[in-house]
Amino acid sequence: MSLNGPKMLKNLNFFKIKIALLITILISSLNAQEVIRGKTVSATDSMIVTRHYLATEVGNDVLMDGGNAIDAAVAISFALAVVLPQAGNIGGGGFLVHYNKDQDSFYSIDYREQAPGKSYESMFIRNGKVDRNLAIQSYLSSGTPGSVHGLYEAHKRFGNLSWPRLVNPAIKLASNGFTVTKTLADSLKSNAQKLSATADGKKIFFNNNQPLSEGDVLIQKDLAKTLTLIAENGAKGFYEGETAKKIAKDMAENDGMITEEDLKQYRSKFRKPVKFNYKDLEIVTMPPPSSGGLLLQLMLRLFELNKLNTNDPYDPKNILLTTEIMQIAYSVRSEYLGDSDFYNVPFESFSNEEVIKKLNEMINFKQSSTANAYLPSEYVFKENTTHFSVADQFGNLVSNTTTLNTAFGSGKVIKGTGILMNNEMDDFSAAPGEPNYFGLLGNEANKIEPFKRPLSSMTPTIVFKDEKPYLLTGAQGGSRIITAALQVILNFYEYGLSPEESVMNARYHHQWLPDKLYYEKDLNNSFNAFLQNELQALGFTLEERETNGITASIMFHDEEMTGVSDKRSSDYLAIGVSNE
């Protein structure tokens, strides 16, 4: 025994090492993951689609570290504030819809901007008319930002990873810089005059008095410092202390209204989501002050009473029916929707059968019944909002839309902070019947009042079918957001198109006033000369636009999910993960 002992021990140790190695290999094989990147990707475990590839990577890293959909949403949002300054933000606001798998419950978070305490109904009226420059490109145009508070509260309630872990990637991107894409370069060029209005705007976004070009490196040291305060102190790092003092000081020196008290009192709000059924779909979306959810409900209720030719999305009769329904919805929006904390929004009317039947009687099935209207000179379509969708490995879902309103918001950079401020006060009705930047009308329901939140078109949406996730969608594009979300749903569900086709098929938009049917610059020869002639014969005034909304969607099918990043924007990226 003594002679064989060492040998037996050696063999035993070798055996143990071999077993350990086999276990390691087995575990590795069980944990092997396939990560797929692209414009349209399919996977089994998780999916992220955002407007900027760097933000998508940040979100995916969070999921790979064990974070959930809310963690990813927080990290993505802060990253977008850096890499997508024309829309991503900490100086704006938005809406988030969340499905929590463990609780089997839906939540919606309103972190919309809020009118300052000193605001008043006629604040943009000069010499009896609305001063459009004041409403869009002044310090006065900014509402109290909500983004940081909304993200903080979402994380506090649902997050897994630490708060600093989620903010740090954005700090690194701001401090070290990133390469300017063509999309950002083009946006900087077209908004150069706006961005050059402040010394800090020139310092950040210009080089030798010229806006940064594709390939340049954008470094934002002041924004990195602001984000560091947020990482260290949570929401108080923005709404109190150094940052709040700088915002209030800059506002006071430039005739703005936001004060330290406005910032300190701001609260994001958990609101009861809009939930309704369309045939066998369960649709969950945002309530007011978002108008998107109730309008989506109204439009789909009207579709239930009518029949589409599901063999051809571009059948002129389909387009006529769809645009008639769009017009009814936007006319209702102008009169009856506003911040439900200030105005008695008739929620029940949007699901009332008698109301829906009466509205359906208004549909003209023979020709467009649009009222005559003028087109304001300021009515220009520009990218200004961003949407992203997240499905994590735990079954949680997030559909989130955030905005500064127009591209780069007001264009005002708060001195010493790197913060671009929103111009969301223009989303209020500056005067009864006065169109805003996007041509949308409003009246009493959406008038300016202290601490009120302006009506929005943002429509982050989650759709279930047979008690399982079916679709996540939302869009950027001002007033076109609602109709873009509608068409993605109709394309995927009614027309049976593939996930990519559901997103990429040419879209159209009608918002009642102005009196125009906007169709996209032809993507697939859908709006050809023949179709245009047929639509004109139906009484439509047509106008071509580059895009009618840009979406970030996830479709669920056959135990897989497909993320579709809209090819209308080149910086979008989807990342999916499958466990092999």
C-alpha positions, 0 to 999 in steps of 0.5 A: 500500500505504501509503495502504491499510495503516491501513485494512487494519489497522483491518479486521483488528483488527475481524475479530479482535475479531469472531472473539474475540466469536464464540468467547466466545459459542460457549464460553458456549453450550457452558458454559450451565447450567440450575440447577433447584431444587425438592422433586423435580427432574430433571437430567443433570449433577449433583444434591444433596438435603439436609435444609436448603435452605441446605446444598443451596445450599452444596453446589451452589456447591461443585460449580459451583466445580469441586468433586467429590461429596466436596467437596460432602459436606464443605461440606454437613456443616459447613453442616448443623452450623449451620442444622440444629442438631437433627441436623447437627453437629460434636459427633456422628458418622455414616457415608459411602458413596462411589463414586469414578468414576476408580477405579471403586471403592466406599468406606465411612467410619465416623466414628461416635462412640466410647465414652470410655476411662473408660466401663464396661458398667454406667455408666448403672445406678443402684439396679439399673435403667437411669437413662434421664436419664443415658443421654439428657440428661447429659454422661455420654451423649456419646461422642467425636465423629467428624464432623470427623475423618471429613470431614477424612479423606474430603477428604484422600483424595478432595477437589479444593478446599481445606479452608478453601474448604469450611468457610468457608460454614458460618463465614459462616452461623454468624457472620452468622446465618440465618432460623429456619424453622418446622421449626427453630422447632417443634423448638426449642420441643419441646426447650426444656427440654433446651436451657435446661439450659446457659447457652450453650444459653440464650444461643444458642437463646433470646430473652427466655427463649423459644426462637427463633421462625420468622422470628428470626435465629439467630447462633452466634458461638462456633460460628463461632470453632470452625469457624474453628479447624477451617478453619485447622488441619484435624481438629487444630482440633477434636481438639487445642488450644483446642477439645479443652481446652474440651470436656474441661474442660466434661466434667470439670466436669459428670461427663462422661467425654470427655478430651483424650486421648479426642479426640486418639486418635479416628480415623475408619475406612475399612471394607470396604462391605457389597456384595451383589446383589439380582436384577440390582441391586448394592447397596453400603452400610455395615458395622457398627457400622451395622446398616443394611447387613447388615439390608438385605442380610438382608431383600432375601435373604428377598424373593428367596425370596418373591413380591410382588404388584407391582401393589399396594404396599398389598396386605395380603399384601405388608404381612404378608410385608414386616413378617414379614421386618422382624421377623426382621431386627430380632430378628437385630440385637438378638443378633448385631450390634455393633462388629466391632472388638470383637465377632465379627459373623457377616458370612457368615451374612447371605449364607449360603443355608442360613441365609437358608432357615432364617430364611425358614421362620420367616415366617408367611404367615397372620397376624402372628407378633409376640411380646408386648412393652411400650412404654417410656414414653421411646419417642417418634419425633422427627427426630434424624438427617439424610441427604443424597445427592450426584451430581456432574458427574464421575460420583462419588457420596456417600450420607451419614448423620450424627446427634446421636442424639435431637434436639439430642443431649444438649442440652449446649452446650460452653461457649464453643464453640457445639458441641452434644454427642451422646447416642450412648452410649444406642445401646449396650445399657445392660443386656441386654434393655434397650431404648434410646430407640428401643425397640431391644434389644441384648445382649452384642454391643452392650454398653458398652466403652472405645473401642467404637462403638455400633450404629447404624441409619444406612443410607447406600446406593448402588445400581447396575444394569447397572454404572450408578448406579441409586439413592442413598438413606438416611434419618433417623428412628432405628430407622425408617431401615433400613425407610425405605431398604428401602421406597424400593428396593422402591418404585422397583425392584419396584413400578415407581413414579416417583421421587417416588412411591417416596419419598412413598408412605406407609411402615410400620415394624415392628421386632419389639419393641415389638409394633406396626405403625407406619403413617404419618399418611395421605398418600395415603389408602393406610392407609384404614379398610378396609386397617386393618381387614384388617391388624387381622384379620391380627393386627396392633396398629396405631399411627399415626405422623407419619412413618416416616423421612425420606429424601433420594434420587436415582434414575437413569433415561433418561440423567437423574437425579431428586432427591427431597427428602422432603415430610415435611420442609418444609426439604428442597431438591433442586438439579439442574444440566444442561449445555445 
